[in-house]
């Protein structure tokens, strides 16, 4: 079972940056990239718990600010660990995600 959860307006995330957003009972790191793409991931790096939303973004990547691990925002793949990626939909300037519910 799943449900659509609103994140909020895309305008609250500057281009090229990420923000932690509370969505339902979860926190997601949400990224607004220079190409206009929007991605959401788990909020912390699985390596040492670094805050991913504070990382540097690239074309389709984020670099953990603690230990420079780079993750692909499309797939979650990283050098020696991976992150959970949640697809984001943007309609009329509003972001939403489809989250599994219990």
C-alpha positions, -999 to 999 in steps of 0.1 A, spaced: 0 0 0 13 35 -7 2 71 -5 11 104 -21 26 128 4 31 165 -3 65 179 4 58 216 -4 67 243 -29 98 238 -50 106 274 -45 117 267 -9 148 249 -21 173 271 -39 187 258 -72 218 237 -66 210 230 -30 193 204 -7 171 207 23 158 183 49 120 181 47 96 162 70 72 142 49 46 123 69 66 105 95 98 106 76 126 130 70 140 132 34 169 151 19 154 169 -11 176 183 -38 168 210 -65 196 206 -91 208 232 -116 192 213 -145 158 216 -128 157 180 -116 144 173 -81 155 142 -61 148 129 -26 169 106 -6 174 93 29 186 122 51 219 108 63 249 91 47 251 54 55 289 56 60 290 78 91 257 96 93 267 128 75 238 152 66 233 147 29 212 178 24 243 198 33 264 181 6 276 196 -27 254 187 -57 266 179 -92 248 171 -124 230 141 -108 251 136 -76 255 147 -40 288 145 -21 285 138 16 300 168 35 318 146 61 338 121 41 334 130 4 314 100 -6 296 107 -39 261 92 -45 241 91 -77 208 108 -70 190 88 -97 200 54 -84 214 58 -49 247 41 -60 278 51 -41 315 40 -39 311 14 -12 275 19 1 243 32 -13 214 54 -3 176 51 -6 162 73 -34 125 83 -35 111 96 -68 97 132 -66 70 146 -87 66 183 -93 33 197 -105 24 234 -106 54 242 -85 45 217 -57 66 186 -48 52 153 -38 64 117 -33 48 83 -32 57 67 1 48 32 13 25 31 42 20 4 68 
